[in-house]
Structure formats: C-alpha cells, structure tokens
Amino acid sequence: MEQLRSLQDLTPESEVANRPYLAYSLHEDQAGILHGNQISFPRRVSAAVRCALATPRFRVDDLPVGLDSAGKLVLARRLVRDGVLMAVLPSANGAPQL
C-alpha cells in the first residue's frame, strides 16, 4: 500500500527500482509490447520498458530518450502501480529504502 501512496509523490528526479525476483516475459508485436499476460504498452515505449526492466535502480528521468519527462513519469507510475517497479522511499533517518 505504501508503494501505491507514493505514486503521487513521484517526480522525474525520483528513484525507482526493480522488484527482486520478479519473473516476467516480454512479447513484442506490431501493436506494442506485452509484459506477461497482464500489462500492455504501446510500441513507442518499448525501449523505455526494456531499460526499466534491465536496470536495477534508476532515476525516472534517466529512462531512454523518446519520452519527455512527463511521459517517463507516466510510465514509471504505471510500472510501480502494476508492481513491476518499486519507488525508492526515504526512511525516517533520510536514507533511501525500498
């Protein structure tokens, strides 16, 4: 639930991370890219989705070119909401936590 609450606080400078042990398969066709059997994305964000899945931890704005900052933020929020990524949240002592 904390991850879902964090969605509104995500910014282009926010850090996100892959979920440990996430099992997934990607299927790409003419229409777009499909993550497992559940989540589909337009083909134009294919590089950004692949980068997000391949990079253990990154800033939202560090996703590849092809999307502006607002588009990168939309994609990151969707990936967090759908459980693919986790927002890196500050702890009580200020150190980041997953």
C-alpha positions in Angstrom: 0.0 0.0 0.0 2.9 2.4 0.7 4.1 2.0 -2.8 0.6 3.0 -4.2 0.5 6.0 -1.9 4.0 7.0 -3.2 2.7 7.4 -6.8 1.5 10.9 -6.3 4.9 11.9 -4.9 7.0 10.5 -7.8 8.9 13.1 -9.8 11.3 12.9 -12.7 14.1 13.0 -10.1 12.6 10.1 -8.0 14.4 6.8 -7.9 12.7 3.6 -8.7 14.0 0.0 -8.6 13.2 -3.4 -9.9 11.3 -5.8 -7.7 13.7 -8.5 -6.5 12.9 -11.9 -8.0 10.3 -10.6 -10.4 9.6 -13.2 -13.1 8.4 -11.8 -16.4 8.4 -12.4 -20.1 8.2 -9.8 -22.9 6.4 -10.3 -26.1 6.6 -7.7 -28.8 4.3 -7.5 -31.9 3.2 -4.8 -34.3 0.8 -3.3 -31.8 3.2 -3.0 -28.9 4.9 -4.8 -26.1 3.2 -7.1 -23.6 4.6 -7.8 -20.1 3.4 -11.3 -19.2 -0.3 -11.7 -19.9 -1.4 -8.7 -18.0 0.2 -5.4 -19.0 0.5 -4.0 -22.5 2.3 -0.9 -23.6 2.4 1.0 -26.9 5.4 0.1 -29.2 6.8 3.6 -28.9 7.7 3.0 -25.2 9.4 -0.4 -25.9 12.9 0.9 -25.3 11.9 2.6 -22.0 10.2 -0.5 -20.7 13.1 -2.7 -21.6 15.5 -0.3 -19.9 13.3 -0.2 -16.8 13.3 -4.0 -16.5 17.1 -4.3 -17.2 18.3 -1.5 -14.8 18.2 -2.5 -11.1 17.8 1.1 -9.8 17.5 4.5 -11.7 16.0 8.0 -11.7 12.8 8.3 -13.6 14.3 10.9 -15.9 17.1 8.6 -16.8 14.9 6.4 -18.9 15.9 6.5 -22.6 15.1 9.3 -24.9 11.9 9.0 -26.9 9.7 10.2 -24.0 9.7 13.6 -22.4 9.9 13.9 -18.6 6.1 13.8 -18.3 5.9 10.6 -20.4 8.7 9.0 -18.4 6.8 9.8 -15.2 3.6 8.3 -16.5 5.4 5.2 -17.5 7.2 4.9 -14.1 3.9 5.4 -12.2 2.3 2.7 -14.3 5.1 0.3 -13.6 5.0 1.0 -9.9 1.2 0.7 -9.8 1.3 -2.6 -11.6 4.0 -4.0 -9.3 6.9 -4.1 -11.8 9.0 -1.4 -10.1 9.2 0.0 -6.6 9.5 3.6 -5.6 12.7 4.2 -3.5 11.2 5.9 -0.4 13.1 8.0 2.2 13.3 6.4 5.6 12.9 8.2 8.9 16.6 8.9 9.0 16.6 10.2 5.4 18.3 7.2 3.9 16.5 5.7 0.9 14.5 2.5 1.4 12.7 0.2 -0.9 
